[in-house]
Amino acid sequence: MAVTTELRPREPKPSDAQVPGTVAPRPRPASLPLACGIALGACSGACAQDTADALLCEEAHARGLVFTHDAGLGGERFLPEHLASGAALFDCDGDGDLDAYLLNGARTHLGQGEGEPNRLFLNEGGHFTDATASCGLGDRGYGMAVAVGDVDNDGDLDVYVANYGADAFYRNLGRGQFASEGDRAGLTNGGWACAASFFDYDLDGWLDLYVGNYLEHDPALCCTDDAGRLEYCGPLTQPPQADALFHNRGDGTFEDVSARSGVAGARGHTLGVLCDDFDGDDLPDVLVACDADPNLLWRNRGDGTFEEVAAARGVALNAFGKAEAGMGVAAADTDGDGRGEILLTHLGSETNTYYRAVGAGGFADRTAESGLGASSLERTGFGLAFVDLDLDGRRDLVVANGRVRRGPVEPGAEGALAAYAEPNLLYLGRGDGGFDLAPARAGAAWREPRVSRALAVGDVDGDGAADLLLANCNGPAQLFLANPPTGAHWLGVRAFDPDLARDALGARVTLVEAGGRRQSATVQAGGGYAAAHDPRLSFGLGAQATYAGVEVRWPGGEVEHFPGGGADRALTLVRGAGRRAP
């Protein structure tokens, strides 16, 4: 049956913020506590066995989110196995809380059956229910990454699934029902996609799509380690593919503008993609984390074309002039100067690399002085996120690890991939651009060795701190609820454009604290590794129960100011309802 979609902006739903009030509370799941509590009495599972100051509480099974990724292991070290799999936290049915989407593997290309489909879990008052059979998102491709965005401005979030093989695009028909429309929409990527992100590169109001492709894979190619055992091939054994850029025409279809825009003109083994304004010209650029190749930074010229400037801006190589094995990429203002720092996760034997913002649109490798170098040298990082877990107003860092080559089996590692499993990392931010490794604050479940990949971020339980959905390759998904200290205050912010009826991806939000200190963050639904995130922002305020105001720099550069007030609430800031800057 044909599906017809009316492609025009809608009016905000009654639950959206309305003028004259510029803010509205976000619905809170009824059955979850505001926080686990300092004594962890409200938590269950592994979290209840941790110390009282553990910041992460693993609650997947307790909340009904029961999922085990099937990589379809066959023993031949099939390359896509060890890069999978993706995850998303997003409100698929428009009820105000975050649902979970987890990708799976399939091996039809090897004649070994369809495999398990991707799974969608609906958040119903804090408990998750598997709704895959009824929602239409049970894609059976070999899932790698996922991107989420409202491509038709109808108020419902659509889903792009990057696969080994044909990608898939699902349009949201409303109330969490999806229809596969990749061919109809023109989203037919020809490469092996490992990353994807929605963003509006030409600021016409319609979300476009950047797809990061990895390499020209030869399934018959066999690689061995020094002991002569079969091992996963490295990226340089096969040539890279060009990335793809799809322009949203606004009529339900997309045009492949990869060549015309210039992004097909340089190639790297792409594994991570982050869309943000990296040079302050109010145009969204694209930073590409490349595996063993120099990274790419596509500067948006504003005329529909991009210029590759990674070397000139200082992010192509590390401080020693070497290309590294880029996996995931994230950015955040870690020192309060209003500019975003960049972190890329890398292979074991390489550090994760941290680039501080310097000069006008430039960056410099400051890994050695950041506190992030030595502790990451023995780990292979994939998913990552800058989040304020303890709500003290300083961005912390979480990194999901898992090897791509055999190594010593870590205590507690289990399963067919035990020799690839590693514990994850947690760092507490100092607020000056530096970090302190804090494994004891993470909690026991976070430190369990697994082959971790995608890390999706969003406030699942409405306590103001960002929670984490972790996808583990050939292992169980984990849901880590943040457990901030009692008495820590917060502010949630959604930047909403009523003319587009959706979140204003690319907007820059600055929270002004009562004492004048400023925190800044970009509204994004992508970044990290293979994950899609809730674009609503979370700011920690520590002991401050009030804030002085919020400034929003909307896509295109228009600035509005919104008044301050009391903390511990989620606000929706509506474009056009604030006080415009002169």
Buried (B, 14 or more C-beta within 10 A) or exposed (E): EEEEBEBEBBEBEEBBBBEEEBBBBBEBBEEBBEBBBEEBEBBBBBBBEBEEBBBBBBBBBBBBBEBEBBBBBEEEBBBBBBBBBBBBBBBBBBBBBBBBBBBBBBBBBEEEEEBBBBBBBBBBEBBBEBBBEEBBBBBBBBBBBBBBBBBBBBBBBBBBBBBBBBBBBBBBBEEBBBBBBBEBBBBBBBBBBBBBBBBBBBBEBBBBBBBBBBBEBEEEEEEEEEEEEEBBBBBEEBEBBBBBBBBBBBEBBBEBBBEEBBBBBBBBBBBBBBBBBBBBBBBBBBBBBBBBBBBBBBBBBEEBBBEBBBEEBBBBBBBEEEBBBBBBBBBBBBBBEBBBBBBBBBBBEBBBBBBBBEEEBBBBBBBEEBBBBEBBEEBBBBBBBBBBBBBBBBBBBBBBBBBBBBBEEBEEBEBEBBBBBBBBBBBBBBBEBBBBBBBBBBBBBBBBBBBBBBBBBBBBBBBBBBBBBBBBBBBBBBBBBBBBBEEBBBBBBBBBBBEBBBBBBBBBBBBBBBEEBBBBBBBBBBBBBBBBBBBBBBBBBBEBEBBBBBBBBBBEEBBBBBEBBEBBBBBBBBBEBBEEEE
